[in-house]
């Protein structure tokens, strides 16, 4: 058995301690929105209840691609989010979380995968609710994860380290391993706390794995995790590291990340990374000492397969999905056209500069940069639908920001 794979080792921490490379899955909300099972805007995961077959199939595709963590589809599955801004699903957070756990466990059992129960940032925190109130929301989700006996827990997609620390403190009471992942870049969280300081606070709160997810492209996220690692080591603490970035190029983003781009969320396709970009990402993450490597919004199974293929020598295993994919385009040797057969080599794809096919489009955009975050009146949330007066206000703000 090659280095990086340890037979019989069960838990996430044991695997990482043994030097195994753990591959996460991809971005469920974006993938399922494109497939017609998630509504853009609220981005809530009720499909775990209403369309379990769609969630199950996506889990299976990521598993086949090489992922060995099945993350429960519980992103934004807190009651306050499920009821936010006029959403009236009549499906409780408990029911969504339970269904998501069952689906993840079912598919994980079809391979060598762990189940991770996930919580994320809440509308209540943005609305300046108390620490006690916000922690109670995390506790409700944790109760389901304990009932369903997930293998470990992830606090992910936090713009503010303060809220992430609260989440870790709640999850840590379970006795299960806890990972914490912020949606920040090298500039730090939305209150200006540096990546290194964020990581130190998370480790001190009890997280055994720290890192970043979403909001930025892979190499930007790797850079942010490097800064986290430096901070933890400077503080003489210990941690494992994770990264689950966007599958979109974001060189033009500010500290808020891709949600400030004018293309978000319906015109991001020209920014999608190729499978070959993912090879570079996987190698750079591994070289940086990050051993939990996955993806977030925009990641499809073929992206995860590319990560698994790049790190196959370290892992000592090849994903089942690679049966239908020749490494570096080798399958093109079977193509009928000779000029396409000539592309069946690494040197061709590794050095290709793909064109967008959009001659009138710029290579980069100008982020809107409204500059509002937790504590600002425009971020106060409520159960009622967004009013016409509120829409008038945000359109005026948009016009002001663009000018």
FENHU-V17779 format. One record per pair of residues at least 4 apart in sequence whose C-alpha atoms are under 7 Angstrom apart, sorted by sequence separation. I is the first residue (numbers start at 1). J is the second residue. D is the distance in whole Angstrom. If there is no record, write none. Layout:
BEGIN
{{I/J/D} {I/J/D}}
END
This chain:
BEGIN
{{1/5/7} {10/14/7} {11/15/6} {12/16/6} {13/17/6} {14/18/6} {15/19/7} {16/20/5} {27/31/6} {28/32/6} {29/33/6} {30/34/6} {31/35/6} {32/36/6} {33/37/5} {39/43/6} {46/50/6} {47/51/5} {48/52/5} {51/55/7} {52/56/6} {53/57/6} {54/58/6} {55/59/6} {56/60/6} {57/61/6} {58/62/6} {59/63/6} {60/64/6} {61/65/6} {62/66/6} {63/67/5} {77/81/7} {78/82/6} {79/83/6} {80/84/6} {83/87/5} {91/95/7} {92/96/6} {93/97/6} {94/98/6} {95/99/6} {96/100/6} {97/101/6} {98/102/6} {99/103/6} {100/104/6} {101/105/6} {102/106/6} {103/107/6} {104/108/6} {105/109/6} {108/112/7} {109/113/7} {122/126/7} {123/127/6} {124/128/6} {125/129/5} {129/133/6} {130/134/6} {131/135/6} {132/136/6} {133/137/7} {134/138/7} {135/139/6} {136/140/6} {137/141/7} {138/142/6} {139/143/6} {140/144/7} {141/145/6} {142/146/6} {143/147/6} {144/148/6} {145/149/6} {146/150/7} {160/164/7} {161/165/6} {162/166/6} {163/167/6} {164/168/6} {165/169/6} {166/170/6} {167/171/6} {168/172/6} {169/173/7} {172/176/7} {184/188/6} {188/192/6} {189/193/5} {193/197/6} {194/198/6} {195/199/6} {196/200/6} {197/201/6} {198/202/6} {199/203/6} {200/204/6} {201/205/6} {202/206/6} {203/207/5} {216/220/6} {217/221/6} {218/222/6} {219/223/6} {220/224/6} {221/225/6} {222/226/6} {223/227/6} {224/228/6} {225/229/6} {226/230/6} {227/231/6} {228/232/6} {229/233/6} {230/234/6} {231/235/6} {232/236/6} {233/237/6} {253/257/5} {256/260/6} {263/267/5} {264/268/6} {273/277/6} {274/278/7} {275/279/7} {276/280/7} {277/281/6} {278/282/6} {279/283/6} {280/284/6} {281/285/6} {282/286/6} {283/287/6} {284/288/6} {285/289/7} {286/290/5} {295/299/6} {299/303/6} {300/304/7} {301/305/6} {302/306/6} {303/307/7} {304/308/6} {305/309/6} {306/310/6} {307/311/6} {308/312/6} {311/315/6} {312/316/6} {318/322/7} {326/330/4} {337/341/6} {338/342/6} {339/343/7} {345/349/7} {346/350/6} {347/351/6} {348/352/6} {372/376/6} {386/390/6} {387/391/6} {388/392/6} {389/393/6} {390/394/6} {391/395/6} {392/396/6} {393/397/6} {394/398/6} {395/399/6} {396/400/6} {397/401/6} {398/402/6} {399/403/6} {9/14/6} {15/20/5} {16/21/7} {32/37/5} {33/38/4} {38/43/6} {47/52/6} {62/67/6} {63/68/6} {76/81/6} {77/82/6} {82/87/7} {83/88/6} {108/113/5} {124/129/5} {129/134/7} {145/150/6} {184/189/6} {188/193/5} {189/194/7} {193/198/6} {202/207/6} {203/208/6} {216/221/6} {232/237/5} {233/238/7} {253/258/6} {259/264/6} {263/268/5} {285/290/5} {286/291/6} {312/317/6} {326/331/5} {335/340/7} {343/348/6} {374/379/7} {9/15/6} {32/38/6} {33/39/6} {38/44/7} {108/114/6} {158/164/6} {172/178/6} {188/194/4} {232/238/7} {258/264/7} {312/318/6} {325/331/7} {335/341/6} {373/379/7} {33/40/7} {38/45/7} {48/55/6} {108/115/7} {171/178/7} {187/194/6} {188/195/5} {334/341/7} {47/55/7} {250/258/7} {253/261/7} {332/340/7} {333/341/5} {29/38/6} {38/47/7} {125/134/6} {155/164/7} {186/195/6} {212/221/6} {309/318/7} {332/341/5} {37/47/6} {105/115/6} {124/134/6} {294/304/7} {59/70/7} {104/115/6} {199/210/6} {308/319/7} {332/343/7} {333/344/6} {155/167/6} {332/344/5} {79/92/7} {155/168/7} {212/225/7} {331/344/7} {6/20/7} {29/43/6} {79/93/5} {211/225/6} {330/344/5} {4/19/5} {5/20/5} {78/93/5} {329/344/5} {330/345/6} {4/20/4} {77/93/6} {305/321/7} {328/344/7} {329/345/6} {4/21/6} {328/345/6} {153/171/7} {328/346/5} {77/96/7} {119/138/7} {77/97/7} {222/243/7} {180/202/7} {221/243/7} {249/271/5} {74/97/6} {153/176/7} {159/182/6} {248/271/5} {249/272/6} {152/176/6} {153/177/6} {154/178/6} {155/179/6} {156/180/6} {157/181/6} {158/182/5} {159/183/5} {221/245/6} {248/272/4} {249/273/7} {48/73/7} {152/177/5} {153/178/5} {154/179/5} {155/180/5} {156/181/4} {157/182/5} {158/183/5} {159/184/6} {247/272/6} {248/273/6} {278/303/6} {282/307/5} {74/100/6} {152/178/6} {153/179/6} {154/180/6} {155/181/6} {156/182/6} {157/183/5} {247/273/5} {73/100/5} {180/207/6} {218/245/5} {275/302/7} {279/306/6} {283/310/7} {45/73/6} {72/100/5} {117/145/6} {161/189/7} {179/207/5} {184/212/6} {217/245/6} {218/246/6} {275/303/5} {278/306/6} {279/307/6} {282/310/7} {45/74/6} {72/101/5} {138/167/6} {142/171/7} {160/189/5} {178/207/5} {179/208/6} {180/209/6} {181/210/6} {182/211/6} {183/212/6} {195/224/6} {199/228/5} {210/239/7} {216/245/6} {217/246/5} {278/307/6} {45/75/6} {159/189/6} {160/190/6} {178/208/6} {179/209/4} {180/210/5} {181/211/5} {182/212/5} {183/213/5} {209/239/6} {210/240/6} {211/241/5} {212/242/7} {213/243/6} {214/244/6} {216/246/6} {217/247/6} {44/75/7} {45/76/7} {135/166/6} {139/170/6} {159/190/6} {160/191/7} {177/208/7} {178/209/7} {179/210/6} {180/211/6} {181/212/4} {182/213/6} {183/214/5} {184/215/7} {185/216/7} {196/227/5} {200/231/7} {208/239/5} {209/240/4} {210/241/5} {211/242/5} {212/243/5} {213/244/4} {214/245/5} {215/246/6} {217/248/6} {275/306/6} {279/310/5} {370/401/6} {44/76/5} {45/77/6} {72/104/6} {135/167/7} {138/170/7} {181/213/6} {183/215/6} {195/227/6} {196/228/4} {199/231/7} {200/232/5} {208/240/6} {209/241/5} {210/242/6} {211/243/6} {212/244/6} {213/245/5} {214/246/5} {217/249/5} {44/77/6} {71/104/7} {117/150/6} {195/228/5} {196/229/7} {199/232/6} {209/242/7} {217/250/5} {368/401/6} {70/104/6} {116/150/6} {172/206/6} {196/230/6} {197/231/6} {216/250/6} {368/402/7} {115/150/5} {116/151/6} {117/152/6} {118/153/6} {119/154/6} {120/155/6} {135/170/7} {185/220/7} {196/231/4} {115/151/5} {116/152/5} {117/153/5} {118/154/5} {119/155/5} {120/156/5} {121/157/6} {165/201/7} {169/205/6} {185/221/6} {196/232/7} {25/62/6} {114/151/6} {115/152/7} {116/153/5} {117/154/6} {118/155/6} {119/156/6} {120/157/5} {121/158/5} {161/198/6} {165/202/6} {168/205/6} {169/206/7} {186/223/7} {44/82/7} {70/108/6} {116/154/6} {118/156/7} {120/158/6} {168/206/6} {186/224/4} {168/207/6} {185/224/5} {165/205/6} {81/122/7} {216/257/6} {25/67/5} {81/123/6} {215/257/5} {216/258/6} {23/66/7} {24/67/5} {70/113/6} {72/115/7} {75/118/7} {80/123/7} {215/258/5} {23/67/5} {24/68/6} {25/69/6} {68/112/6} {69/113/5} {70/114/6} {71/115/6} {72/116/6} {74/118/6} {75/119/6} {76/120/6} {80/124/7} {97/141/7} {23/68/6} {24/69/5} {25/70/6} {59/104/7} {68/113/4} {69/114/5} {70/115/5} {71/116/5} {72/117/5} {74/119/7} {75/120/6} {22/68/6} {23/69/6} {68/114/6} {69/115/6} {70/116/6} {71/117/6} {72/118/6} {98/144/6} {49/96/6} {56/103/6} {60/107/6} {69/116/7} {71/118/7} {94/141/7} {97/144/7} {101/148/7} {48/96/6} {59/107/7} {242/290/6} {241/290/5} {242/291/6} {243/292/6} {244/293/6} {246/295/6} {46/96/6} {49/99/6} {94/144/7} {241/291/6} {242/292/4} {243/293/5} {244/294/5} {245/295/5} {246/296/5} {247/297/6} {248/298/7} {48/99/6} {241/292/6} {242/293/6} {243/294/6} {244/295/4} {245/296/5} {246/297/5} {247/298/5} {48/100/5} {244/296/5} {246/298/6} {247/299/5} {246/299/7} {157/213/6} {157/214/7} {78/137/7} {219/281/6} {226/288/7} {218/281/6} {222/285/6} {187/255/6} {185/255/6} {276/349/7} {276/350/6} {214/296/5} {213/296/6} {214/297/6} {270/356/6} {261/365/7} {261/366/7} {262/367/6} {261/367/5} {262/368/7} {260/367/5} {261/368/6} {260/368/5} {260/369/6} {252/364/6} {252/365/6} {254/367/7} {252/366/7} {253/367/6} {11/151/7} {190/373/7} {65/301/6} {65/302/7} {67/304/7} {66/304/7} {62/301/5} {65/304/6} {66/305/6} {61/301/6} {65/305/4} {62/304/7} {66/308/6} {128/375/6} {126/374/5} {127/375/7} {126/375/7} {127/379/7} {66/319/5} {126/379/6} {127/380/4} {65/319/6} {126/380/6} {127/381/6} {64/319/6} {65/320/7} {64/320/5} {65/321/5} {64/321/5} {123/381/6} {30/297/6} {31/298/7} {24/292/7} {26/294/6} {27/295/6} {30/298/6} {22/291/6} {23/292/6} {24/293/6} {25/294/6} {26/295/5} {27/296/4} {31/300/7} {21/291/5} {22/292/5} {23/293/5} {24/294/4} {25/295/6} {26/296/5} {27/297/4} {21/292/6} {22/293/6} {23/294/5} {24/295/7} {26/297/7} {27/298/6} {27/299/5} {26/299/5} {26/300/6} {16/291/7} {26/301/7} {26/304/7} {25/304/7} {21/315/6} {20/315/7} {84/381/7} {85/382/6} {86/383/6} {84/382/6} {85/383/5} {86/384/5} {84/383/5} {85/384/5} {86/385/4} {83/383/6} {85/385/4} {85/386/6} {4/314/5} {5/315/5} {3/314/6} {4/315/5} {5/316/6} {2/314/7} {3/315/6} {4/316/7} {2/315/7} {3/316/6} {2/316/4} {1/316/6}}
END
